[in-house]
Amino acid sequence: MNVSEIAEQMIIYANGNLHDIAHFLKVYAYAKIIGECEGLSEEEQKIVETAALVHDIACPLCREKYGNTDGRHQEAEGVILAEKFLTEKDLSAEILNRVVYLVGHHHTYTDVDGLDYQILLEADYLVNADESCYSKDNISNAKKKILKRRQESHCFSQFTVFHRNWTRQTL
């Protein structure tokens, strides 16, 4: 199954939740762009794109079970759900295992063990910063601590976050 078919299946899985669909598609778009800017191999690119699509697969369950989508809950529940969802998608064991690992760590900013992991963290952060109107201080700190890839400044130096008061902040 190709990545577009996985995206289609995730849209179905989201069961009409437009926020969730828009979120994972935006994370996917950023991850795809960053991965291509970094020159990832075909396999690495597939891992990054697939992980971006399924990274929040546990959000509906977490809302129901815990009343929120806390990152720790997403990581714990997401591993099981992502593995089940992806098992039927004709992915190699290596790709499946790495995507499931990334889903289980996409809110963990320590011990980042690969460029695919780093890209997923960055793509998700960029979308969350926009959707949640993160403060200038939060964005400034993230730029130092999270957005640390070699190509980040080239790919996203003009990324802007619009805040509720319509001020613009450039990363």
DSSP file (Angstrom, degrees, kcal/mol; ACC not computed):
  #  RESIDUE AA STRUCTURE BP1 BP2  ACC     N-H-->O    O-->H-N    N-H-->O    O-->H-N    TCO  KAPPA ALPHA  PHI   PSI    X-CA   Y-CA   Z-CA
    1    1 A M              0   0    0      0, 0.0     2,-0.1     0, 0.0    88,-0.0   0.000 360.0 360.0 360.0 135.1    0.0    0.0    0.0
    2    2 A N     >  -     0   0    0      1,-0.1     4,-1.7    89,-0.0     3,-0.4  -0.373 360.0-101.7 -87.3 171.8    1.4    3.4   -0.9
    3    3 A V  H  > S+     0   0    0      1,-0.2     4,-2.6     2,-0.2     5,-0.2   0.860 119.8  56.5 -63.6 -38.0    1.3    6.5    1.4
    4    4 A S  H  > S+     0   0    0      1,-0.2     4,-2.2     2,-0.2    -1,-0.2   0.876 106.9  50.0 -62.6 -36.3   -1.6    8.1   -0.3
    5    5 A E  H  > S+     0   0    0     -3,-0.4     4,-2.2     2,-0.2    -1,-0.2   0.862 109.2  51.4 -69.7 -35.0   -3.7    4.9    0.3
    6    6 A I  H  X S+     0   0    0     -4,-1.7     4,-2.3     2,-0.2    -2,-0.2   0.911 108.9  51.8 -65.1 -41.7   -2.7    5.1    4.0
    7    7 A A  H  X S+     0   0    0     -4,-2.6     4,-2.2     2,-0.2    -2,-0.2   0.924 109.2  49.8 -59.0 -45.1   -3.8    8.7    4.1
    8    8 A E  H  X S+     0   0    0     -4,-2.2     4,-1.9     1,-0.2    -1,-0.2   0.910 110.9  49.4 -60.6 -42.5   -7.1    7.7    2.6
    9    9 A Q  H  X S+     0   0    0     -4,-2.2     4,-2.5     1,-0.2    -1,-0.2   0.854 109.6  51.8 -66.4 -34.8   -7.5    5.0    5.2
   10   10 A M  H  X S+     0   0    0     -4,-2.3     4,-2.2     2,-0.2    -1,-0.2   0.869 106.1  54.2 -69.7 -35.8   -6.6    7.4    8.0
   11   11 A I  H  <>S+     0   0    0     -4,-2.2     5,-0.7     2,-0.2     4,-0.3   0.921 111.7  45.0 -62.2 -42.3   -9.3    9.8    6.8
   12   12 A I  H ><5S+     0   0    0     -4,-1.9     3,-1.7     1,-0.2    -2,-0.2   0.929 111.0  53.7 -63.8 -45.0  -11.8    7.0    7.0
   13   13 A Y  H 3<5S+     0   0    0     -4,-2.5    -2,-0.2     1,-0.3    -1,-0.2   0.838  97.9  65.0 -58.6 -35.2  -10.4    6.0   10.5
   14   14 A A  T ><5S-     0   0    0     -4,-2.2     3,-1.8    -5,-0.1    -1,-0.3   0.611  96.3-144.8 -68.9 -11.1  -10.9    9.6   11.7
   15   15 A N  T < 5 -     0   0    0     -3,-1.7    -3,-0.1    -4,-0.3     3,-0.1   0.848  65.7 -45.1  53.0  43.7  -14.6    9.1   11.3
   16   16 A G  T 3 <S+     0   0    0     -5,-0.7     2,-1.3     1,-0.2    -1,-0.3   0.475  91.5 143.9  84.9   1.7  -15.4   12.7   10.1
   17   17 A N    <>  -     0   0    0     -3,-1.8     4,-2.4     1,-0.2    -1,-0.2  -0.620  29.0-171.3 -77.8  98.0  -13.4   14.5   12.8
   18   18 A L  H  > S+     0   0    0     -2,-1.3     4,-2.9     1,-0.2     5,-0.2   0.832  79.5  55.5 -64.1 -34.4  -12.2   17.4   10.6
   19   19 A H  H  > S+     0   0    0      2,-0.2     4,-2.6     1,-0.2    -1,-0.2   0.954 110.5  44.9 -62.4 -48.6   -9.8   18.8   13.1
   20   20 A D  H  > S+     0   0    0      2,-0.2     4,-2.6     1,-0.2     5,-0.3   0.917 114.8  48.8 -61.6 -43.2   -8.0   15.5   13.4
   21   21 A I  H  X S+     0   0    0     -4,-2.4     4,-2.1     1,-0.2     5,-0.2   0.949 113.3  46.0 -61.8 -49.7   -7.9   15.0    9.6
   22   22 A A  H  X S+     0   0    0     -4,-2.9     4,-2.2     1,-0.2    -1,-0.2   0.901 112.5  53.0 -60.6 -40.3   -6.6   18.5    9.0
   23   23 A H  H  X S+     0   0    0     -4,-2.6     4,-2.5    -5,-0.2     5,-0.2   0.963 111.7  41.6 -62.2 -53.3   -4.0   18.1   11.7
   24   24 A F  H  X S+     0   0    0     -4,-2.6     4,-2.2     1,-0.2    -1,-0.2   0.835 114.1  53.1 -69.8 -27.7   -2.5   14.9   10.5
   25   25 A L  H  X S+     0   0    0     -4,-2.1     4,-2.2    -5,-0.3    -1,-0.2   0.872 110.4  47.6 -71.5 -34.8   -2.6   16.0    6.9
   26   26 A K  H  X S+     0   0    0     -4,-2.2     4,-2.5     2,-0.2     5,-0.2   0.921 112.6  48.4 -68.6 -43.1   -0.7   19.2    7.8
   27   27 A V  H  X S+     0   0    0     -4,-2.5     4,-2.8     1,-0.2     5,-0.2   0.921 111.7  51.3 -61.1 -42.2    1.9   17.3    9.8
   28   28 A Y  H  X S+     0   0    0     -4,-2.2     4,-2.9    24,-0.3     5,-0.2   0.929 108.6  50.7 -58.1 -47.0    2.2   14.9    6.8
   29   29 A A  H  X S+     0   0    0     -4,-2.2     4,-2.3     1,-0.2    -2,-0.2   0.930 113.5  44.2 -60.9 -46.4    2.7   17.9    4.4
   30   30 A Y  H  X S+     0   0    0     -4,-2.5     4,-3.1     2,-0.2     5,-0.3   0.929 114.2  49.7 -63.5 -44.6    5.5   19.4    6.6
   31   31 A A  H  X S+     0   0    0     -4,-2.8     4,-2.7    -5,-0.2     5,-0.2   0.904 110.9  50.2 -61.9 -41.1    7.1   16.0    7.2
   32   32 A K  H  X S+     0   0    0     -4,-2.9     4,-2.3    -5,-0.2    -1,-0.2   0.937 114.1  44.4 -61.3 -47.6    7.1   15.3    3.4
   33   33 A I  H  X S+     0   0    0     -4,-2.3     4,-2.6    -5,-0.2    -2,-0.2   0.941 115.4  46.5 -63.7 -48.3    8.7   18.7    2.6
   34   34 A I  H  X S+     0   0    0     -4,-3.1     4,-2.1     1,-0.2    -2,-0.2   0.934 112.8  50.4 -61.6 -45.6   11.3   18.5    5.4
   35   35 A G  H  X>S+     0   0    0     -4,-2.7     5,-2.1    -5,-0.3     4,-0.7   0.904 112.0  47.0 -58.7 -43.2   12.2   14.9    4.4
   36   36 A E  H ><5S+     0   0    0     -4,-2.3     3,-0.7    -5,-0.2    -1,-0.2   0.891 110.5  52.3 -67.4 -38.5   12.6   15.8    0.8
   37   37 A C  H 3<5S+     0   0    0     -4,-2.6    -1,-0.2     1,-0.2    -2,-0.2   0.848 110.0  50.2 -63.1 -32.9   14.7   18.9    1.7
   38   38 A E  H 3<5S-     0   0    0     -4,-2.1    -1,-0.2    -5,-0.2    -2,-0.2   0.604 111.9-123.1 -80.4 -12.4   16.9   16.6    3.8
   39   39 A G  T <<5 -     0   0    0     -3,-0.7    -3,-0.2    -4,-0.7    -2,-0.1   0.873  40.2-174.2  73.3  37.1   17.3   14.1    0.9
   40   40 A L      < -     0   0    0     -5,-2.1    -1,-0.1     1,-0.1    -5,-0.0  -0.213  28.8-103.5 -60.7 154.3   16.0   11.1    2.8
   41   41 A S     >  -     0   0    0      1,-0.1     4,-2.6     4,-0.0     5,-0.2  -0.268  37.8-101.0 -67.8 166.7   16.1    7.7    1.1
   42   42 A E  H  > S+     0   0    0      1,-0.2     4,-2.0     2,-0.2     5,-0.1   0.902 124.6  47.3 -58.1 -42.6   12.9    6.3   -0.4
   43   43 A E  H  > S+     0   0    0      2,-0.2     4,-2.1     1,-0.2    -1,-0.2   0.922 112.2  48.5 -67.0 -44.3   12.4    4.0    2.6
   44   44 A E  H  > S+     0   0    0      1,-0.2     4,-2.6     2,-0.2    -2,-0.2   0.897 110.8  51.9 -61.9 -39.9   13.2    6.8    5.1
   45   45 A Q  H  X S+     0   0    0     -4,-2.6     4,-2.7     1,-0.2     5,-0.2   0.903 108.6  50.4 -63.8 -41.2   10.7    9.1    3.4
   46   46 A K  H  X S+     0   0    0     -4,-2.0     4,-2.5    -5,-0.2     5,-0.2   0.892 110.6  50.2 -64.0 -39.0    8.0    6.4    3.5
   47   47 A I  H  X S+     0   0    0     -4,-2.1     4,-2.8     2,-0.2     5,-0.2   0.950 112.9  45.7 -62.1 -49.8    8.6    6.0    7.2
   48   48 A V  H  X S+     0   0    0     -4,-2.6     4,-2.2     1,-0.2    -2,-0.2   0.921 115.8  45.5 -61.2 -46.3    8.4    9.8    7.9
   49   49 A E  H  X S+     0   0    0     -4,-2.7     4,-1.8     2,-0.2    -1,-0.2   0.912 115.0  46.6 -67.0 -42.6    5.3   10.2    5.8
   50   50 A T  H  X S+     0   0    0     -4,-2.5     4,-1.9    -5,-0.2    -2,-0.2   0.926 112.5  50.0 -65.7 -44.2    3.5    7.2    7.2
   51   51 A A  H  X S+     0   0    0     -4,-2.8     4,-1.3    -5,-0.2    -2,-0.2   0.894 108.5  53.7 -61.5 -39.6    4.4    8.2   10.8
   52   52 A A  H  < S+     0   0    0     -4,-2.2     4,-0.3    -5,-0.2   -24,-0.3   0.891 109.2  48.9 -62.2 -39.1    3.1   11.7   10.2
   53   53 A L  H  < S+     0   0    0     -4,-1.8     3,-0.2     1,-0.2    -1,-0.2   0.868 122.9  30.2 -68.5 -36.9   -0.2   10.3    9.0
   54   54 A V  H >< S+     0   0    0     -4,-1.9     3,-2.1     1,-0.2     4,-0.2   0.393  85.2 106.5-105.4   3.1   -0.7    8.0   12.0
   55   55 A H  T 3< S+     0   0    0     -4,-1.3     3,-0.3     1,-0.3    -1,-0.2   0.811  89.5  37.2 -57.8 -32.1    1.1    9.8   14.8
   56   56 A D  T >  S+     0   0    0     -4,-0.3     3,-2.1    -3,-0.2    -1,-0.3   0.016  75.6 125.7-107.0  27.6   -2.2   10.9   16.5
   57   57 A I  T <  S+     0   0    0     -3,-2.1     4,-0.3     1,-0.3    -1,-0.2   0.757  72.3  55.9 -57.5 -25.3   -4.1    7.7   15.8
   58   58 A A  T 3> S+     0   0    0     -3,-0.3     4,-2.9    -4,-0.2    -1,-0.3   0.523  77.9  96.1 -86.9  -5.2   -4.8    7.4   19.5
   59   59 A C  H <> S+     0   0    0     -3,-2.1     4,-2.6     1,-0.2     5,-0.2   0.908  83.3  48.6 -56.7 -47.3   -6.4   10.8   19.9
   60   60 A P  H  > S+     0   0    0      0, 0.0     4,-1.9     0, 0.0    -1,-0.2   0.935 115.1  45.6 -59.1 -43.5  -10.1    9.6   19.6
   61   61 A L  H  > S+     0   0    0     -4,-0.3     4,-3.4     1,-0.2     5,-0.3   0.914 112.2  51.4 -63.4 -42.9   -9.5    6.8   22.1
   62   62 A C  H  X>S+     0   0    0     -4,-2.9     4,-2.8     1,-0.2     6,-1.1   0.890 107.7  52.2 -64.3 -39.4   -7.7    9.2   24.5
   63   63 A R  H  X5S+     0   0    0     -4,-2.6     4,-0.7    -5,-0.2    -1,-0.2   0.925 117.1  39.8 -59.9 -43.4  -10.5   11.7   24.4
   64   64 A E  H  <5S+     0   0    0     -4,-1.9    -2,-0.2    -5,-0.2    -1,-0.2   0.925 124.6  35.9 -71.8 -45.8  -12.9    8.9   25.3
   65   65 A K  H  <5S+     0   0    0     -4,-3.4    -3,-0.2    -5,-0.2    -2,-0.2   0.870 135.8  16.5 -79.9 -39.1  -10.8    7.1   27.8
   66   66 A Y  H  <5S-     0   0    0     -4,-2.8    -3,-0.2     2,-0.3    -2,-0.1   0.554  94.2-119.9-114.2 -12.7   -9.0   10.0   29.6
   67   67 A G  S  <<S+     0   0    0     -5,-1.0     2,-0.3    -4,-0.7    -4,-0.2   0.557  88.4  52.5  81.4   7.5  -11.0   13.1   28.6
   68   68 A N  S    S-     0   0    0     -6,-1.1    -2,-0.3     2,-0.1    -1,-0.2  -0.946  80.7-118.0-159.0 175.9   -7.9   14.6   26.9
   69   69 A T        +     0   0    0     -2,-0.3     5,-0.1    -3,-0.1    -6,-0.1  -0.197  42.8 172.7-118.0  40.7   -5.2   14.0   24.4
   70   70 A D     >  -     0   0    0      1,-0.1     4,-2.4    -8,-0.1     3,-0.4  -0.189  40.1-121.9 -49.1 137.5   -2.2   14.3   26.7
   71   71 A G  H  > S+     0   0    0      1,-0.2     4,-2.5     2,-0.2     5,-0.2   0.824 109.5  55.8 -56.3 -37.0    1.0   13.3   24.8
   72   72 A R  H  > S+     0   0    0      2,-0.2     4,-2.2     1,-0.2    -1,-0.2   0.908 110.1  45.8 -64.6 -40.7    1.9   10.5   27.3
   73   73 A H  H  > S+     0   0    0     -3,-0.4     4,-2.8     2,-0.2     5,-0.4   0.914 111.3  53.1 -66.8 -42.1   -1.5    8.8   26.7
   74   74 A Q  H  X S+     0   0    0     -4,-2.4     4,-2.4     1,-0.2    -2,-0.2   0.917 110.3  47.6 -58.3 -44.1   -1.2    9.3   22.9
   75   75 A E  H  X S+     0   0    0     -4,-2.5     4,-1.3     2,-0.2    -1,-0.2   0.939 115.2  43.9 -64.6 -47.0    2.2    7.6   22.9
   76   76 A A  H  X S+     0   0    0     -4,-2.2     4,-0.7     1,-0.2    -2,-0.2   0.945 122.7  35.6 -65.4 -48.8    1.1    4.6   25.1
   77   77 A E  H  X S+     0   0    0     -4,-2.8     4,-2.0     1,-0.2    -1,-0.2   0.821 110.9  63.9 -74.7 -30.9   -2.2    4.0   23.3
   78   78 A G  H  X S+     0   0    0     -4,-2.4     4,-3.2    -5,-0.4     5,-0.3   0.827  92.4  61.7 -65.1 -34.2   -0.8    4.9   19.9
   79   79 A V  H  X S+     0   0    0     -4,-1.3     4,-2.0     2,-0.2    -1,-0.2   0.940 109.3  41.2 -57.3 -48.9    1.7    2.1   19.7
   80   80 A I  H  X S+     0   0    0     -4,-0.7     4,-2.1    -3,-0.2    -2,-0.2   0.931 118.8  44.9 -66.7 -46.6   -1.1   -0.6   19.9
   81   81 A L  H  X S+     0   0    0     -4,-2.0     4,-2.8     2,-0.2    -2,-0.2   0.904 113.3  49.4 -67.4 -41.6   -3.4    1.2   17.5
   82   82 A A  H  X S+     0   0    0     -4,-3.2     4,-2.8     2,-0.2     5,-0.2   0.921 111.1  49.7 -64.6 -43.2   -0.8    2.1   15.0
   83   83 A E  H  X S+     0   0    0     -4,-2.0     4,-1.8    -5,-0.3    -1,-0.2   0.930 113.9  45.4 -61.3 -44.8    0.5   -1.5   14.9
   84   84 A K  H  X S+     0   0    0     -4,-2.1     4,-0.6     1,-0.2    -2,-0.2   0.933 115.7  46.7 -63.3 -46.0   -3.0   -2.9   14.4
   85   85 A F  H  < S+     0   0    0     -4,-2.8     3,-0.4     1,-0.2    -2,-0.2   0.898 118.5  40.4 -62.7 -42.7   -3.9   -0.3   11.7
   86   86 A L  H >< S+     0   0    0     -4,-2.8     3,-2.3     1,-0.2     5,-0.5   0.680  93.1  82.1 -85.5 -18.7   -0.6   -0.7    9.8
   87   87 A T  H >< S+     0   0    0     -4,-1.8     3,-0.5     1,-0.3    -1,-0.2   0.842  95.6  46.7 -56.0 -34.9   -0.3   -4.5   10.0
   88   88 A E  T 3< S+     0   0    0     -4,-0.6    -1,-0.3    -3,-0.4    -2,-0.1   0.302  91.8  85.9 -89.3   9.2   -2.7   -4.9    7.1
   89   89 A K  T <  S-     0   0    0     -3,-2.3    -1,-0.2   -88,-0.0    -2,-0.1   0.256  98.0-115.9-100.2  12.5   -1.0   -2.3    4.9
   90   90 A D    <   +     0   0    0     -3,-0.5     2,-0.3     1,-0.2    -2,-0.1   0.893  60.2 153.0  57.6  44.8    1.6   -4.4    3.3
   91   91 A L        -     0   0    0     -5,-0.5    -1,-0.2    -4,-0.2    -2,-0.0  -0.749  50.7-102.1 -99.2 151.4    4.6   -2.6    4.9
   92   92 A S     >  -     0   0    0     -2,-0.3     4,-2.8     1,-0.1     5,-0.2  -0.321  32.9-112.7 -64.9 158.0    7.9   -4.3    5.5
   93   93 A A  H  > S+     0   0    0      1,-0.2     4,-2.7     2,-0.2     5,-0.2   0.875 117.7  54.7 -60.1 -37.5    8.5   -5.3    9.1
   94   94 A E  H  > S+     0   0    0      2,-0.2     4,-2.0     1,-0.2    -1,-0.2   0.931 111.6  42.4 -63.7 -46.4   11.3   -2.7    9.3
   95   95 A I  H  > S+     0   0    0      2,-0.2     4,-2.7     1,-0.2     5,-0.2   0.940 115.4  50.1 -65.9 -47.0    9.1    0.1    8.2
   96   96 A L  H  X S+     0   0    0     -4,-2.8     4,-2.5     1,-0.2     5,-0.2   0.938 112.3  46.8 -56.5 -50.3    6.2   -1.0   10.4
   97   97 A N  H  X S+     0   0    0     -4,-2.7     4,-2.2     1,-0.2    -1,-0.2   0.887 113.6  47.8 -62.8 -40.2    8.3   -1.3   13.5
   98   98 A R  H  X S+     0   0    0     -4,-2.0     4,-2.6    -5,-0.2    -1,-0.2   0.913 111.8  49.1 -69.4 -41.8   10.0    2.1   13.0
   99   99 A V  H  X S+     0   0    0     -4,-2.7     4,-2.6     2,-0.2     5,-0.2   0.933 112.0  49.0 -62.1 -45.1    6.6    3.9   12.4
  100  100 A V  H  X S+     0   0    0     -4,-2.5     4,-2.0    -5,-0.2    -1,-0.2   0.910 110.8  51.3 -61.4 -41.8    5.1    2.3   15.5
  101  101 A Y  H  < S+     0   0    0     -4,-2.2     4,-0.3    -5,-0.2    -1,-0.2   0.931 110.3  48.8 -58.8 -46.3    8.2    3.3   17.4
  102  102 A L  H >X S+     0   0    0     -4,-2.6     3,-1.5     1,-0.2     4,-0.7   0.902 109.0  52.1 -63.8 -41.4    7.9    6.9   16.2
  103  103 A V  H >< S+     0   0    0     -4,-2.6     3,-0.7     1,-0.3    -1,-0.2   0.897 108.3  53.1 -59.5 -39.5    4.2    7.0   17.1
  104  104 A G  T 3< S+     0   0    0     -4,-2.0    -1,-0.3     1,-0.2    -2,-0.2   0.470 120.0  32.6 -75.5  -1.4    5.1    5.8   20.6
  105  105 A H  T X4 S+     0   0    0     -3,-1.5     3,-2.4    -4,-0.3    -1,-0.2   0.271  76.4 115.9-134.8  10.2    7.6    8.6   21.0
  106  106 A H  T << S+     0   0    0     -3,-0.7    -2,-0.1    -4,-0.7    -3,-0.1   0.533  85.9  42.8 -71.9  -2.8    6.2   11.6   19.0
  107  107 A H  T 3  S+     0   0    0    -36,-0.2     2,-0.6    -4,-0.1    -1,-0.3   0.172  93.4  96.9-117.2  14.5    5.9   13.7   22.2
  108  108 A T    <   -     0   0    0     -3,-2.4    13,-0.1     1,-0.1    -3,-0.0  -0.920  47.7-177.7-107.5 115.5    9.3   12.7   23.6
  109  109 A Y        +     0   0    0     -2,-0.6     2,-0.3     3,-0.1     3,-0.3   0.265  56.2  82.7 -99.8  11.0   12.0   15.3   22.9
  110  110 A T  S    S+     0   0    0      1,-0.2     3,-0.2     3,-0.0    -2,-0.1  -0.814  89.0  17.4-112.9 156.6   14.9   13.4   24.5
  111  111 A D  S    S-     0   0    0     -2,-0.3     2,-0.5     1,-0.2    -1,-0.2   0.868  73.1-172.8  54.1  43.0   17.1   10.7   23.1
  112  112 A V        -     0   0    0     -3,-0.3    -1,-0.2     1,-0.1    -3,-0.1  -0.560   2.0-170.0 -68.3 117.7   16.0   11.4   19.5
  113  113 A D        +     0   0    0     -2,-0.5     2,-0.3    -3,-0.2    -1,-0.1   0.089  52.9  16.2-108.1  23.3   17.6    8.5   17.6
  114  114 A G  S  > S-     0   0    0      1,-0.1     4,-2.3     2,-0.0     5,-0.2  -0.926  71.9-106.1 179.3 159.4   17.2    9.4   14.0
  115  115 A L  H  > S+     0   0    0     -2,-0.3     4,-2.8     1,-0.2     5,-0.2   0.848 117.9  58.3 -63.8 -34.5   16.4   12.0   11.4
  116  116 A D  H  > S+     0   0    0      2,-0.2     4,-2.1     1,-0.2    -1,-0.2   0.915 108.0  46.5 -60.8 -42.1   13.0   10.5   10.8
  117  117 A Y  H  > S+     0   0    0      2,-0.2     4,-2.4     1,-0.2    -2,-0.2   0.934 112.7  49.6 -62.9 -48.9   12.2   11.0   14.5
  118  118 A Q  H  X S+     0   0    0     -4,-2.3     4,-2.4     1,-0.2    -2,-0.2   0.904 110.3  50.7 -59.4 -43.5   13.5   14.6   14.5
  119  119 A I  H  X S+     0   0    0     -4,-2.8     4,-2.9     1,-0.2     5,-0.2   0.914 109.3  50.1 -63.8 -43.3   11.5   15.4   11.4
  120  120 A L  H  X S+     0   0    0     -4,-2.1     4,-2.5     1,-0.2     5,-0.3   0.928 110.7  50.0 -62.0 -44.3    8.3   14.1   12.9
  121  121 A L  H  X S+     0   0    0     -4,-2.4     4,-2.4     1,-0.2    -2,-0.2   0.930 114.2  45.2 -57.8 -45.9    8.9   16.1   16.1
  122  122 A E  H  X S+     0   0    0     -4,-2.4     4,-2.7     2,-0.2    -2,-0.2   0.927 112.9  48.6 -66.6 -46.0    9.5   19.2   14.0
  123  123 A A  H  X S+     0   0    0     -4,-2.9     4,-1.9     1,-0.2    -1,-0.2   0.926 114.3  46.2 -61.7 -44.8    6.5   18.8   11.7
  124  124 A D  H  X S+     0   0    0     -4,-2.5     4,-2.8    -5,-0.2    -1,-0.2   0.903 112.4  51.2 -65.2 -40.9    4.1   18.1   14.6
  125  125 A Y  H  X S+     0   0    0     -4,-2.4     4,-3.1    -5,-0.3     5,-0.2   0.940 107.6  52.3 -61.4 -46.7    5.5   21.1   16.5
  126  126 A L  H  X S+     0   0    0     -4,-2.7     4,-1.6     1,-0.2    -1,-0.2   0.900 113.8  43.2 -58.1 -42.1    5.0   23.4   13.6
  127  127 A V  H  X S+     0   0    0     -4,-1.9     4,-3.0     2,-0.2     5,-0.2   0.927 114.8  49.1 -70.3 -44.7    1.4   22.4   13.2
  128  128 A N  H  X S+     0   0    0     -4,-2.8     4,-2.6     1,-0.2    -2,-0.2   0.889 108.3  54.8 -62.1 -38.4    0.7   22.5   16.9
  129  129 A A  H  <>S+     0   0    0     -4,-3.1     5,-1.8    -5,-0.2     4,-0.5   0.905 113.8  41.4 -61.3 -41.6    2.3   25.9   17.2
  130  130 A D  H ><5S+     0   0    0     -4,-1.6     3,-0.7    -5,-0.2    -2,-0.2   0.948 117.6  45.4 -70.7 -49.6    0.0   27.2   14.5
  131  131 A E  H 3<5S+     0   0    0     -4,-3.0    -2,-0.2     1,-0.2    -3,-0.2   0.841 121.9  36.9 -65.7 -33.9   -3.2   25.5   15.7
  132  132 A S  T 3<5S-     0   0    0     -4,-2.6    -1,-0.2    -5,-0.2    -2,-0.2   0.341 103.8-125.1-103.4   5.6   -2.7   26.4   19.4
  133  133 A C  T < 5 -     0   0    0     -3,-0.7    -3,-0.2    -4,-0.5    31,-0.2   0.936  32.9-153.4  52.0  55.6   -1.2   29.9   18.8
  134  134 A Y      < -     0   0    0     -5,-1.8    -1,-0.1    -6,-0.2    27,-0.0  -0.209  18.5-102.7 -59.1 150.3    1.9   29.3   20.8
  135  135 A S     >  -     0   0    0      1,-0.1     4,-2.4    28,-0.0     5,-0.2  -0.203  26.5-109.0 -70.5 163.2    3.6   32.3   22.4
  136  136 A K  H  > S+     0   0    0      1,-0.2     4,-2.6     2,-0.2     5,-0.2   0.890 121.1  52.1 -59.4 -40.3    6.6   34.0   21.0
  137  137 A D  H  > S+     0   0    0      2,-0.2     4,-2.7     1,-0.2     5,-0.2   0.910 108.5  50.1 -63.9 -42.6    8.7   32.6   23.9
  138  138 A N  H  > S+     0   0    0      2,-0.2     4,-2.6     1,-0.2    -2,-0.2   0.933 113.2  46.1 -60.4 -46.3    7.5   29.1   23.3
  139  139 A I  H  X S+     0   0    0     -4,-2.4     4,-2.4     2,-0.2    -2,-0.2   0.907 112.1  50.9 -64.5 -42.2    8.4   29.4   19.6
  140  140 A S  H  X S+     0   0    0     -4,-2.6     4,-1.3     2,-0.2    -2,-0.2   0.920 112.6  46.1 -61.8 -44.6   11.8   30.9   20.4
  141  141 A N  H  X S+     0   0    0     -4,-2.7     4,-2.4     1,-0.2     5,-0.3   0.904 111.8  51.8 -64.2 -41.7   12.6   28.1   22.9
  142  142 A A  H  X>S+     0   0    0     -4,-2.6     4,-3.2     1,-0.2     5,-2.3   0.887 103.4  57.8 -63.9 -38.4   11.4   25.4   20.4
  143  143 A K  H  <5S+     0   0    0     -4,-2.4    -1,-0.2     1,-0.2    -2,-0.2   0.879 113.5  40.1 -59.8 -35.9   13.6   26.8   17.7
  144  144 A K  H  <5S+     0   0    0     -4,-1.3    -2,-0.2    -3,-0.2    -1,-0.2   0.864 129.6  27.2 -78.0 -37.4   16.6   26.3   20.0
  145  145 A K  H  <5S+     0   0    0     -4,-2.4    -3,-0.2    -5,-0.1    -2,-0.2   0.788 133.3  21.3-100.8 -32.1   15.6   22.9   21.4
  146  146 A I  T  <5S+     0   0    0     -4,-3.2     2,-1.8    -5,-0.3    -3,-0.2   0.838 110.8  62.4-106.8 -47.3   13.4   21.2   18.9
  147  147 A L      < +     0   0    0     -5,-2.3    -1,-0.2     1,-0.2   -28,-0.0  -0.556  64.9 129.8 -86.5  79.8   14.0   22.7   15.4
  148  148 A K        +     0   0    0     -2,-1.8    -1,-0.2    -3,-0.2    -5,-0.0   0.299  23.5 123.9-121.2  10.5   17.7   21.7   15.2
  149  149 A R    >   -     0   0    0     -3,-0.2     3,-0.6     1,-0.1     4,-0.5  -0.314  69.0-116.2 -70.2 157.9   18.2   20.0   11.9
  150  150 A R  T 3  S+     0   0    0      1,-0.2     3,-0.4     2,-0.1     4,-0.2   0.889 114.8  41.8 -57.5 -43.8   20.7   21.3    9.4
  151  151 A Q  T >> S+     0   0    0      1,-0.2     4,-2.6     2,-0.1     3,-0.9   0.543  85.9  97.6 -86.0  -7.7   18.1   22.2    6.8
  152  152 A E  H <> S+     0   0    0     -3,-0.6     4,-2.8     1,-0.3    -1,-0.2   0.892  83.1  50.1 -51.2 -46.7   15.5   23.7    9.2
  153  153 A S  H 3> S+     0   0    0     -4,-0.5     4,-0.7    -3,-0.4    -1,-0.3   0.836 114.1  45.9 -65.3 -29.8   16.6   27.3    8.6
  154  154 A H  H <4 S+     0   0    0     -3,-0.9    -2,-0.2    -4,-0.2    -1,-0.2   0.914 119.2  38.3 -75.9 -43.6   16.4   26.7    4.8
  155  155 A C  H  < S+     0   0    0     -4,-2.6    -2,-0.2     1,-0.2    -3,-0.2   0.852 132.8  18.7 -77.5 -35.4   13.0   25.0    4.8
  156  156 A F  H >< S+     0   0    0     -4,-2.8     3,-1.4    -5,-0.3    15,-0.2   0.099  76.8 117.8-130.2  24.6   11.2   26.9    7.4
  157  157 A S  T 3< S+     0   0    0     -4,-0.7    -1,-0.1     1,-0.3    -3,-0.1   0.764  88.3  43.8 -65.8 -20.9   12.9   30.2    8.1
  158  158 A Q  T 3  S+     0   0    0     -3,-0.1    -1,-0.3    -4,-0.1     2,-0.1   0.295  78.8 133.2-105.9   9.7    9.7   32.0    6.9
  159  159 A F    <   -     0   0    0     -3,-1.4    12,-2.3    11,-0.1     2,-0.4  -0.412  40.1-161.7 -60.5 130.4    7.2   29.9    8.8
  160  160 A T  E     -A  170   0A   0     10,-0.2     2,-0.5    -2,-0.1    10,-0.2  -0.912  13.9-152.5-119.7 146.7    4.7   32.2   10.5
  161  161 A V  E     -A  169   0A   0      8,-2.0     8,-1.3    -2,-0.4     2,-0.6  -0.973  12.0-147.9-115.3 122.5    2.4   31.6   13.3
  162  162 A F  E     -A  168   0A   0     -2,-0.5     6,-0.2     6,-0.2     2,-0.2  -0.809  16.4-151.1 -91.9 125.8   -0.7   33.8   13.5
  163  163 A H    >   -     0   0    0      4,-2.0     3,-3.0    -2,-0.6   -30,-0.1  -0.480  31.8 -98.2 -93.0 165.6   -1.9   34.4   17.0
  164  164 A R  T 3  S+     0   0    0      1,-0.3    -1,-0.1   -31,-0.2    -2,-0.0   0.781 126.7  54.0 -55.4 -28.4   -5.4   35.1   18.1
  165  165 A N  T 3  S-     0   0    0      2,-0.1    -1,-0.3     1,-0.0     3,-0.1   0.279 118.4-114.5 -91.0  12.6   -4.7   38.8   18.1
  166  166 A W    <   +     0   0    0     -3,-3.0     2,-0.2     1,-0.2    -2,-0.1   0.669  67.5 142.8  65.4  21.5   -3.6   38.5   14.5
  167  167 A T        -     0   0    0      2,-0.0    -4,-2.0     1,-0.0     2,-0.4  -0.620  44.9-131.5 -83.4 154.8    0.0   39.4   15.2
  168  168 A R  E     -A  162   0A   0     -2,-0.2     2,-0.4    -6,-0.2    -6,-0.2  -0.878  20.0-172.9-110.5 139.2    2.6   37.5   13.2
  169  169 A Q  E     -A  161   0A   0     -8,-1.3    -8,-2.0    -2,-0.4     2,-0.4  -0.992  12.1-150.9-130.4 125.4    5.7   35.9   14.5
  170  170 A T  E      A  160   0A   0     -2,-0.4   -10,-0.2   -10,-0.2   -12,-0.1  -0.796 360.0 360.0 -97.0 134.5    8.3   34.4   12.2
  171  171 A L              0   0    0    -12,-2.3   -13,-0.1    -2,-0.4    -1,-0.1   0.502 360.0 360.0 -68.3 360.0   10.3   31.4   13.5
